[in-house]
Amino acid sequence: MLIEFRFQNFRLFKDEQILSFVASPDNSLPENVRNLSDSENLRILRSGVIFGANASGKTTILDALAFTRKLIKYSAKSEPDDEIEVEPFLFDEESKSAPTSFEFTILQNGVRYQYGFSVTNERVIREWLISYPKGRPRKLFERWVTDENKPDFVFSSYLKGEKDKLIEVTRDNALFLSVGATFNNAQLLEVYRWFADHLVGVRTRNIDEQMVFRNIAKNPSMLDQIKNLISYADLGIVDLSFTERDLKIDIEAMPDNISEPLRKALEAINSAMEELKAQTPDIEGRKIYNISMTHSVGKKLLTMPWKLESSGTRQLLCLSAPIFESLSDGDFIFIDEFDNSLHPLLLRELIKLFHDPVLNTGNAQLLFNTHDTTLLSTPLLRRDQIWFVEKDQYSASHLYSLVEYSPRKDEAFEKGYLQGRYGAVPFFGEFPDGGKELEQKKEII
């Protein structure tokens, strides 16, 4: 589980930002909180939501999570001359050349870990990992760049394995955690797996449908869960069928007048695909998947192809697959624009899945951004689950919690937010009259 996420000097954010999933002493909505039975007596939130104006930085927070996951998972496999594709805050000269920093506090298999790193485009500047077995800190390793611009490492006796060998193969642009996991260091692999396997991001405007279908194919029991959700959502769909076929060009279905050279080229492509399939039988992407849905129309049943379904239906199915997988595996899933193409009532039901301890067996967590302010007017979220993002006069974004305003439990949060009581809303000036004012400004410029 994610306990806390900190980051600094990343895109729209200049100063350090803290996103905490530690619950406040508030006892409302106890199902939204997981009480840990360890010696630290932590109470962790099961979900969180971010509100803010357009271009305020809501998506950037999720981008920060996605960036760290990618760097941790793949930096050990990068080439020596590859740049680290980090983007610092650009509206300040000092920040442009300063490192970008990230730090996570997570709970993995009952042990709390604190892992962080600072990077520039050229190299890793600093990296550290601390474990807290039974609540007591143990610094496993720390890495930094010396005044002579050389890497240096410090290890504790608690980190086992061939540390000197790992240092030798850790390049300046690779994270030590990533390298250690690649070489199967058990302790580093434990932390690495949280980022690689349990930190999941979804972009609702750019969902890879074939990837979703592929995951359903790997987990047939998920199909039954999706059927139940589709039926529960009252979409008029009574059943759905899932099919797959080999990735192969159907030459026979092509026009008879295609040229012979083209036909031979297509046959060669099919042969190459078959050879690749034989050599790597588990390779992903060698099949094409499709879903058809059966609708109840009066007293008749009508089966429709996937491409004719509404965007809302398609969105629901493509979201439900990673959501059910996260609930089962105990993932931390972050979803950009969760409300895209979904009815507000349906969105609430999806959020409730994470608050239900019977359905959320893996103690999964959800973080999402949205413009659906009706969520603020329902008894669905605690005050400490609600976050806002706002830009200051220097174009730097800031993340803050509703708790900082000390609102009453019975306060009308939606009304207060739309009235600007908590900030993070757009403020509109007078619209230019017929474009004349805008033209005048252009002439002055």
PyMOL commands that set and color helices and strands:
alter all, ss='L'
color gray80, all
select helices_A, chain A and resi 30-32+58-77+93-96+133-135+163-169+176-182+186-198+209-218+220-232+251-253+260-279+306-308+311-329+344-355+373-377+383-385+402-405+413-418+436-444
alter helices_A, ss='H'
color red, helices_A
select strands_A, chain A and resi 2-8+17-20+33-35+43-45+47-52+100-108+111-119+124-132+138-145+151-155+199-203+237-246+287-297+300-305+332-336+365-369+386-391+397-401
alter strands_A, ss='S'
color yellow, strands_A
deselect
rebuild
show_as cartoon
